[in-house]
Amino acid sequence: MKRIFIIEIVPNEFVAITKGAQAANNFCTHLIDSDVFDHAYSIVPSKLYVNGIQSTDKITYYHGNPNHSHFFKHLKMVWCNIKCSIDCRKAQNIWMYNICHANILCFLILKYIFRKNIYAILLDYTPDDNRFHLQHYYPLFLKSTKGLISLSQRINFRHKNIIYKAGVMSLDKIRRFYPTKFNEKLVFLFCGNMGNHTGFPLVIDVFSEMANCELYISGKNPSIDVDFSKYPNIHYLGYMEYDDFIKLYEKVDVCLSFRNPSYPENYYNFPSKIIEFFSQNKIVLSTLDYPELQGFKYICCKYDRDSVIDCINHLLSMPDEQLNKYRNNSEMLINNYSVESWKEAMVKLEENT
């Protein structure tokens, strides 16, 4: 096989059960379903072990028994890494989704024993200054790859063969832009991780005050306890299956990305969910200004309650013509983040080695 992909995900139907990362699954399956790779191999992290995982014609899964002890789960992870490296050793170009605890042994075997060309896609990375942590050395491993695609331009190391791409979106998922007439009141959406670093507490603080603004929330494991019955304008829907979530976009006008700038992971990483918002022709309100989105039209504000409220009130006063300008990012998406652009980037990196 010419190009393969080593990942660390479970099948989509098990994401909710295992509390896995939906964004990681969406990202990997976008590339796999679009036939960017000849085949994919998933080393399932031990904390995501679940009964019922079956390999498919596109993805081979390596996993263990969820009922085993921590010791035997970790032992199984070692074997899964060894087995995956053996199965992938004949591939011409090997791409890895991040380099992390789940796949580090596989990476080392393929690179230093089988002497393979290893490339990486860096989706999430937060520096670790503790030299006794394996994560501290990930930049060294990433720099040793033949090529790297990074979603963030703000990583703290350099690579001689690198391309920056903030996300991926297949052409059939990018909606064609048409100007629309907005309702009298805009409807807002907050979705995904409901942690402090993603700004969930700020969202509640703002919309509990702005009772005239309707907000939908989709996600799991809120970082703070909220009695949603006190706020008739806030609709908490919990975790939603992907198809149901896509339908939710029909109800909303503005999508929120409230990353807290005080958290290091928000400085180094890029929330790829913003790309999905753009693909649905939604207005994006973000608390961070991303260099990865140069040329895209979205709205930025400071990460504090009063600034967000002022920004929302400004949005509410905008005429339809101005609001529609912030919805129109389809051409930028196609040119920069379509699956075809990813294929071209991979070919370029592979030819540069």
C-alpha angles and dihedrals in degrees: 000000000000102000129015135175127223112201141164107226140115124227111284093251090063099049095093094044094050095036089235125164110278091194091058091049093048092049096049096042091050089060096039096047089049090058095242087143133042089226141346130222120201121202099198112217112243092243088061097052111135136161118257103041110147129185118239136203089269103036131041111201125208112196145139143224114293090210095061123102121265090257094055092042090056090045088053090051089057091051092046090054091050093046092047092050091051092049092048099042095100096053116112098218121021120197121194127200100229122322108254146139092289096058107019095106091049089051093051094048094048095045103039104026104031092028094222130168104257124193126180140209109210110207104152128021133151118180118245118203094193108104090201091064120085090221089067089070099046093099089059091053092045092049089052092060120102092239141357137207111197125191090205127058090200100075114136099233138058131238126195094219109038139139125189118221119163096206148329131252128173115232094243090060095052108091119221110246120245124169112251138196111240128221119253089262124036119234119222135209132203115181145162126031110023097203135127091256091056092052100249093145090052091050091055092044092053101042095042084062096042099060090165091066121080116221131188119200124196121179145078141259102026112214091222132038112252128182097214091185087076091063114057090182093060118076114192110197100174121212113349131196112249097252092049091047093053089055089055089067088071089069100049138070105184128042120203128221104180102171112173107236092207091072114085093217089063092055096051100035136063122222101231089194087083089067089056090050089054091048089058092051092246128154110247124214111192134180091208131058108223123207086204089068099054107149095022119114115236138128125255130196137168120274099253136096100248094046092050092048091049090049093050091049089051089052091051090055096050119109118241092254092060094043091053091057089064091051095056109088099117098111092048089052094050093048097045112024110023119122089251091058089052092052090051091049092051093049090050093051092045092050091049093061 
